[in-house]
Amino acid sequence: MTTRPEVPNLLFVGGARAVQISTAMAEEALEQARVRGIRTHIVNKADVLVDTPKVNAAADAVSAVDFTRPEETVAWARGRLAAGERFDAVFALQEMAQVAVAEVAEAVGAPGNPPDAVRRIRTKDLCRTALAAAGFAQPAVRLCANADAAAEFLGASTGPWIVKPRDAMGSIGVSLVRDAAGLPGAIALLPDAASFLVEEFVDGPEFSVEGVFLNGEPRVLAITAKEKAPPPFFVETGHVLPAELPERERREIEDRVRAALSVLELRTGAFHVELWLTADGIVLGEVHGRFGGDWIHTMLQHAIPALEVFGLVFDDMLGRSDGQGSLEPTRGAAVRYLIPPPGKLAAIEGWDEVLAHPAVLRAQLSARPGDVIKPLRQSSDRVGLVVVGADDAALARKLAAELVESVRFVVEDTPAERLPGLWSLT
């Protein structure tokens, strides 16, 4: 008599946040687990579980656990093991869940990254210090407790400078300062000024590298070109994948990122590494042990036909990644964000035509007539997006721009004092 193989179990830490990009990614990940015969168990905060019913329904089990407290998540997982549940893989999409994932994986004996390595990349200045010590070009950075410490760093380094949180995402609180007079305004933007980072501004086009670990080795799937709002803020306004780069530069970027991931001791899951191409070469930016946001997963799955990005990670964690086919992009994709001028929105024209376009992979619009549009300061100030797929990256970039520009926002004049948080660093 043959014995039926045991069903593998995946612990999905953090599930989804109650926003479209997060729930869409979680639902796709759960579906890619389901078709592989993987049982899934989501843990998330109780209040967020209430707001993500479709994600919960797609999992086999759901438990209320505060994943932002890794020690509580580990204690919960050990309790489940004692009760007879088994976790063969531990996974998260959310940035804030990565430490819990590493600690739980270590506790239950599942594949994972060393917890110390994850804590290091989650703390931006510690990651920069580790990379610089290994010989990677890095901007000078200082962890500051107050404006005086920041001003001292400005006096000892080369400007302009970036002020940003030590631990945040979505461009929240990130701004440019050109001299000490700009520090108070930049510090006022921080979500928490108890401690913050000031680092030298890096001048050059920005890219990100998307990939996964297969059998412990980093596998680059694509390089993404970023489009950003001009200083003093650095909100991403679009992405193109794969980046239109000469072969030599592409290979150099891939080699540098693989080397950095090895130095940082990452070995499991996905990665999203930011960098600049400067006149002096490659300067590495933030390193993330997860997939990038901004619908990069959708772009990857169009550019690499038949790719299932989450399933690729699950297969590796479960020892199923042998015999992978080609993972090189053969098509192109792009996302462009909708950013109307500030003011009270009176009307939106041309959106239905965008939705009907056959190249559109994803489109969403959160603004409605009557809304007051904020000045662009952080990712949440963007009011919509269009993701397109095309035969190559250049065509995708052109088409995304044309579609976004075809949408007309009619905005009433609004006095500056009535716009939320309107002020200038210049």
C-alpha positions as CSV (number, residue, x, y, z in Angstrom):
1,M,0.0,0.0,0.0
2,T,1.4,3.4,-0.9
3,T,1.4,6.2,1.6
4,R,-0.1,9.5,0.6
5,P,2.5,12.4,0.9
6,E,1.8,14.9,3.6
7,V,0.3,18.2,2.6
8,P,2.9,20.9,3.0
9,N,1.9,23.8,5.4
10,L,2.8,27.4,4.8
11,L,2.6,30.0,7.6
12,F,1.7,33.4,6.0
13,V,2.8,36.0,8.5
14,G,1.1,39.4,8.3
15,G,-1.3,38.4,5.5
16,A,-2.3,41.7,3.9
17,R,-2.8,45.3,4.9
18,A,-6.3,46.7,4.0
19,V,-5.1,48.4,0.8
20,Q,-5.5,47.2,-2.8
21,I,-1.9,46.4,-3.6
22,S,-1.4,44.4,-0.4
23,T,-4.7,42.4,-0.7
24,A,-4.1,41.7,-4.4
25,M,-0.6,40.4,-3.8
26,A,-1.9,38.3,-0.9
27,E,-4.7,36.8,-2.9
28,E,-2.4,35.9,-5.7
29,A,0.1,34.3,-3.3
30,L,-2.6,32.2,-1.7
31,E,-3.9,31.1,-5.1
32,Q,-0.4,30.1,-6.2
33,A,-0.1,28.1,-3.0
34,R,-3.5,26.5,-3.5
35,V,-2.7,25.2,-7.0
36,R,0.5,23.6,-5.6
37,G,-1.4,21.7,-2.9
38,I,-0.1,23.8,-0.1
39,R,-2.2,24.4,3.1
40,T,-2.0,28.0,4.2
41,H,-2.4,29.6,7.7
42,I,-2.5,33.4,8.0
43,V,-1.6,35.3,11.1
44,N,-2.4,39.0,11.3
45,K,-3.5,41.6,13.8
46,A,-7.1,41.1,14.8
47,D,-8.3,44.5,13.6
48,V,-6.7,44.0,10.2
49,L,-8.2,40.6,9.8
50,V,-11.6,42.2,10.1
51,D,-10.8,44.5,7.2
52,T,-9.4,41.8,4.9
53,P,-12.2,39.2,4.6
54,K,-11.4,38.1,1.0
55,V,-7.8,37.3,1.9
56,N,-8.9,35.4,5.0
57,A,-11.4,33.4,3.0
58,A,-8.6,32.3,0.5
59,A,-6.6,30.7,3.4
60,D,-7.1,27.4,5.1
61,A,-6.8,28.8,8.5
62,V,-6.6,32.3,10.1
63,S,-5.4,33.3,13.6
64,A,-5.1,36.7,15.3
65,V,-1.5,37.3,16.2
66,D,0.4,40.6,16.4
67,F,3.2,39.9,14.0
68,T,4.9,43.2,14.8
69,R,5.9,41.6,18.0
70,P,8.1,38.8,16.8
71,E,8.5,37.2,20.2
72,E,4.7,36.8,20.4
73,T,4.6,35.3,16.9
74,V,7.3,32.8,17.8
75,A,5.5,31.8,21.0
76,W,2.3,31.3,19.1
77,A,4.0,29.1,16.5
78,R,5.7,27.0,19.1
79,G,2.3,26.5,20.7
80,R,0.8,25.4,17.4
81,L,3.7,22.9,17.0
82,A,3.0,21.5,20.4
83,A,-0.6,21.1,19.4
84,G,0.5,19.0,16.4
85,E,0.5,21.6,13.6
86,R,3.5,21.7,11.3
87,F,5.0,24.6,9.3
88,D,7.2,23.7,6.3
89,A,7.6,27.2,5.1
90,V,7.2,30.7,6.6
91,F,6.5,33.7,4.3
92,A,5.5,37.3,4.4
93,L,4.8,40.1,1.9
94,Q,4.9,42.9,4.3
95,E,8.1,44.7,5.2
96,M,7.1,44.9,8.9
97,A,6.7,41.1,9.1
98,Q,10.1,40.1,7.9
99,V,11.8,39.9,11.3
100,A,8.9,37.7,12.6
101,V,9.2,35.5,9.6
102,A,13.0,34.9,10.2
103,E,12.5,34.3,13.9
104,V,9.6,31.9,13.4
105,A,11.3,30.0,10.6
106,E,14.4,29.5,12.9
107,A,12.1,28.4,15.8
108,V,10.2,25.8,13.7
109,G,13.0,24.6,11.6
110,A,11.8,25.9,8.3
111,P,14.0,27.5,5.6
112,G,14.7,31.2,6.3
113,N,17.1,34.0,6.6
114,P,19.1,34.5,9.8
115,P,17.2,36.8,12.1
116,D,20.2,39.0,12.7
117,A,20.6,39.5,8.9
118,V,17.0,40.5,8.6
119,R,17.2,43.0,11.5
120,R,20.3,44.4,9.8
121,I,18.7,45.2,6.5
122,R,15.5,46.4,8.2
123,T,17.6,49.1,10.0
124,K,18.9,51.3,7.2
125,D,22.0,52.7,8.8
126,L,23.2,49.3,10.0
127,C,22.7,47.9,6.5
128,R,24.8,50.8,5.1
129,T,27.5,50.3,7.6
130,A,27.7,46.5,6.8
131,L,27.9,47.2,3.0
132,A,30.5,50.0,3.4
133,A,32.6,47.7,5.6
134,A,32.6,45.1,2.8
135,G,33.8,47.7,0.3
136,F,30.5,48.7,-1.4
137,A,30.1,52.3,-2.3
138,Q,27.7,53.9,0.2
139,P,26.6,57.5,1.0
140,A,27.8,58.8,4.3
141,V,24.9,58.4,6.9
142,R,24.3,59.5,10.5
143,L,21.7,58.3,13.0
144,C,20.6,61.5,14.7
145,A,18.6,62.0,17.9
146,N,17.9,65.7,17.3
147,A,18.4,68.7,15.1
148,D,21.7,69.6,16.6
149,A,23.2,66.2,15.7
150,A,21.9,66.5,12.2
151,A,23.4,70.0,11.8
152,E,26.7,68.7,13.0
153,F,26.6,65.9,10.3
154,L,25.8,68.5,7.7
155,G,28.8,70.5,8.7
156,A,31.1,67.4,8.4
157,S,29.8,66.0,5.1
158,T,29.0,67.0,1.5
159,G,25.5,68.1,0.6
160,P,22.7,68.1,-0.3
161,W,21.3,65.6,2.1
162,I,18.3,63.3,2.6
163,V,16.4,63.3,5.9
164,K,14.4,60.2,6.4
165,P,13.0,57.8,9.1
166,R,15.3,55.0,10.3
167,D,12.5,52.5,9.7
168,A,9.6,53.3,7.3
169,M,8.5,52.9,3.8
170,G,6.4,54.5,1.0
171,S,8.6,57.6,1.0
172,I,7.0,58.7,4.3
173,G,9.0,61.5,5.8
174,V,11.7,61.5,3.1
175,S,12.9,64.9,2.0
176,L,15.9,66.8,0.7
177,V,17.7,69.6,2.5
178,R,20.4,71.9,1.0
179,D,21.6,73.5,4.2
180,A,21.0,73.7,8.0
181,A,18.2,76.2,7.5
182,G,16.1,73.4,5.9
183,L,16.5,70.9,8.7
184,P,13.5,72.1,10.9
185,G,11.0,71.7,8.1
186,A,12.4,68.3,7.1
187,I,12.4,67.0,10.6
188,A,8.8,68.1,11.0
189,L,7.8,65.7,8.1
190,L,9.2,62.7,10.0
191,P,6.6,60.3,11.4
192,D,8.8,59.9,14.5
193,A,11.6,62.3,15.2
194,A,12.9,60.4,18.2
195,S,15.7,59.2,16.0
196,F,16.2,59.6,12.3
197,L,18.7,59.4,9.5
198,V,20.6,62.0,7.5
199,E,22.6,60.9,4.6
200,E,24.4,62.4,1.6
201,F,22.2,62.7,-1.5
202,V,23.2,60.4,-4.3
203,D,22.9,61.9,-7.8
204,G,22.0,59.5,-10.6
205,P,19.3,57.5,-12.2
206,E,17.7,55.0,-9.7
207,F,16.9,51.4,-10.3
208,S,15.7,48.4,-8.3
209,V,16.7,44.7,-8.7
210,E,13.9,42.1,-8.3
211,G,14.7,38.5,-7.6
212,V,14.3,35.3,-5.6
213,F,16.7,32.9,-3.9
214,L,16.8,29.4,-5.5
215,N,18.7,26.7,-3.6
216,G,20.2,29.5,-1.4
217,E,21.6,31.5,-4.4
218,P,20.1,34.9,-5.6
219,R,18.5,34.7,-9.0
220,V,17.8,38.1,-10.6
221,L,14.5,38.2,-12.4
222,A,14.7,41.8,-13.7
223,I,16.1,45.3,-13.2
224,T,13.4,48.0,-12.9
225,A,14.0,51.6,-13.9
226,K,12.4,54.1,-11.5
227,E,10.8,57.4,-12.3
228,K,10.6,59.8,-9.4
229,A,9.1,63.2,-8.5
230,P,11.7,66.0,-8.4
231,P,13.3,67.2,-5.1
232,P,12.6,68.0,-2.4
233,F,10.5,64.8,-2.2
234,F,11.3,61.5,-3.9
235,V,8.0,59.8,-4.5
236,E,8.0,57.2,-7.2
237,T,5.9,58.2,-10.1
238,G,6.5,55.2,-12.4
239,H,8.5,52.1,-13.1
240,V,9.6,50.3,-16.3
241,L,10.6,46.6,-16.4
242,P,13.0,45.4,-17.6
243,A,15.2,48.6,-17.5
244,E,16.5,49.6,-20.8
245,L,20.2,49.2,-20.0
246,P,23.3,48.2,-22.0
247,E,24.3,44.6,-21.4
248,R,27.5,45.5,-19.7
249,E,25.7,47.7,-17.1
250,R,23.0,45.2,-16.6
251,R,25.6,42.4,-15.8
252,E,27.5,44.7,-13.5
253,I,24.4,45.6,-11.6
254,E,23.4,42.0,-11.2
255,D,26.8,40.9,-10.1
256,R,27.0,43.7,-7.5
257,V,23.6,42.9,-6.1
258,R,24.4,39.2,-5.8
259,A,27.6,40.0,-4.0
260,A,25.8,42.4,-1.6
261,L,23.1,39.8,-0.8
262,S,25.9,37.3,0.0
263,V,27.7,39.7,2.3
264,L,24.4,40.5,4.1
265,E,23.8,36.7,4.6
266,L,20.4,36.5,2.9
267,R,19.5,33.1,1.4
268,T,15.7,32.6,1.3
269,G,12.6,34.2,-0.2
270,A,12.6,37.2,-2.4
271,F,14.6,40.4,-2.7
272,H,14.2,44.0,-3.8
273,V,17.4,46.0,-3.9
274,E,17.5,49.7,-4.7
275,L,20.6,51.4,-6.3
276,W,21.8,54.4,-8.2
277,L,24.0,54.6,-11.3
278,T,26.4,57.5,-10.7
279,A,29.3,59.0,-12.5
280,D,31.5,56.9,-10.2
281,G,29.6,53.7,-10.6
282,I,27.0,51.7,-8.7
283,V,25.9,52.9,-5.3
284,L,23.6,50.5,-3.4
285,G,20.5,51.8,-1.7
286,E,18.0,50.0,0.6
287,V,17.9,46.2,0.6
288,H,14.6,44.4,1.2
289,G,14.0,40.7,1.8
290,R,10.7,40.8,0.0
291,F,9.1,41.5,-3.3
292,G,8.9,45.2,-4.3
293,G,5.6,47.0,-4.2
294,D,4.0,49.3,-6.8
295,W,2.7,46.3,-8.8
296,I,6.2,45.1,-9.7
297,H,5.0,41.6,-9.2
298,T,2.3,42.1,-11.9
299,M,5.0,43.6,-14.3
300,L,7.3,40.6,-13.6
301,Q,4.6,38.1,-14.4
302,H,3.9,39.8,-17.7
303,A,7.5,40.3,-18.7
304,I,8.4,36.6,-17.9
305,P,5.6,34.5,-19.4
306,A,4.3,31.7,-17.2
307,L,6.1,33.0,-14.2
308,E,4.3,32.8,-10.8
309,V,6.5,34.8,-8.5
310,F,5.1,33.7,-5.2
311,G,4.9,30.1,-6.3
312,L,8.5,30.2,-7.3
313,V,9.4,31.1,-3.7
314,F,7.1,28.4,-2.2
315,D,8.6,25.8,-4.5
316,D,12.1,26.7,-3.4
317,M,11.2,26.6,0.3
318,L,9.7,23.2,-0.2
319,G,12.6,21.8,-2.2
320,R,10.7,21.8,-5.5
321,S,12.8,24.4,-7.4
322,D,14.9,22.0,-9.6
323,G,14.4,22.2,-13.3
324,Q,13.2,25.8,-13.6
325,G,12.7,27.0,-17.1
326,S,13.8,30.4,-18.4
327,L,13.4,33.2,-16.0
328,E,14.5,36.0,-18.4
329,P,12.1,38.8,-19.4
330,T,11.0,38.5,-23.0
331,R,8.4,41.3,-22.8
332,G,8.0,44.6,-21.2
333,A,5.7,46.3,-18.6
334,A,5.4,49.7,-17.0
335,V,3.4,51.4,-14.3
336,R,2.7,55.1,-14.2
337,Y,0.9,56.9,-11.3
338,L,-1.8,59.5,-11.6
339,I,-0.8,62.7,-9.9
340,P,-3.3,65.6,-10.4
341,P,-2.4,69.2,-9.4
342,P,-3.3,70.1,-5.8
343,G,-6.8,71.5,-5.2
344,K,-10.4,70.5,-5.0
345,L,-11.2,68.0,-7.7
346,A,-14.2,69.0,-9.8
347,A,-14.2,66.3,-12.5
348,I,-12.3,63.4,-14.1
349,E,-12.3,62.8,-17.8
350,G,-11.0,59.9,-19.9
351,W,-10.8,57.2,-17.3
352,D,-13.3,54.9,-18.9
353,E,-11.2,54.9,-22.1
354,V,-8.1,53.9,-20.0
355,L,-10.0,51.0,-18.4
356,A,-11.0,49.7,-21.9
357,H,-7.5,49.7,-23.3
358,P,-6.4,46.1,-24.1
359,A,-2.8,46.6,-22.9
360,V,-3.9,47.6,-19.4
361,L,-3.0,44.9,-16.8
362,R,-4.2,46.9,-13.8
363,A,-5.8,50.3,-13.3
364,Q,-7.2,52.0,-10.2
365,L,-8.4,55.4,-9.3
366,S,-9.0,56.5,-5.7
367,A,-9.9,60.1,-6.2
368,R,-13.5,61.3,-6.7
369,P,-15.0,64.7,-7.6
370,G,-15.2,66.7,-4.4
371,D,-11.9,65.4,-3.0
372,V,-9.2,67.8,-2.0
373,I,-5.9,66.6,-3.7
374,K,-2.9,66.9,-1.5
375,P,0.5,68.1,-2.7
376,L,2.7,65.1,-3.6
377,R,4.8,64.3,-0.5
378,Q,4.6,60.5,-0.1
379,S,3.3,57.4,-1.9
380,S,-0.1,57.7,-0.4
381,D,-0.7,61.1,-2.0
382,R,-0.8,59.4,-5.5
383,V,-4.5,59.0,-6.5
384,G,-4.3,56.2,-9.0
385,L,-2.2,54.1,-11.4
386,V,-2.1,52.4,-14.8
387,V,-0.1,49.2,-15.3
388,V,0.5,48.1,-18.9
389,G,2.1,45.2,-20.7
390,A,3.7,45.3,-24.1
391,D,6.1,43.5,-26.4
392,D,9.0,45.4,-25.0
393,A,9.9,47.8,-22.3
394,A,10.2,50.9,-24.5
395,L,6.7,50.4,-25.9
396,A,5.3,49.8,-22.4
397,R,6.9,53.0,-21.0
398,K,5.5,55.0,-23.9
399,L,2.0,53.5,-23.6
400,A,1.8,54.0,-19.8
401,A,2.7,57.6,-20.2
402,E,0.2,58.2,-23.0
403,L,-2.6,56.6,-21.0
404,V,-1.9,58.5,-17.9
405,E,-1.7,61.8,-19.8
406,S,-5.0,61.1,-21.5
407,V,-6.8,61.3,-18.1
408,R,-7.8,64.9,-17.4
409,F,-8.3,66.2,-13.8
410,V,-10.4,69.3,-13.6
411,V,-9.2,71.0,-10.4
412,E,-10.7,74.1,-8.8
413,D,-8.4,76.8,-7.5
414,T,-7.9,76.2,-3.7
415,P,-6.2,78.7,-1.4
416,A,-2.8,77.4,-0.2
417,E,-3.9,77.6,3.4
418,R,-6.7,75.1,2.7
419,L,-4.5,72.5,1.2
420,P,-3.3,69.8,3.7
421,G,0.2,70.2,4.9
422,L,1.3,72.6,2.1
423,W,4.7,74.1,2.7
424,S,8.0,74.3,0.9
425,L,11.5,73.3,1.6
426,T,13.0,75.7,-0.9
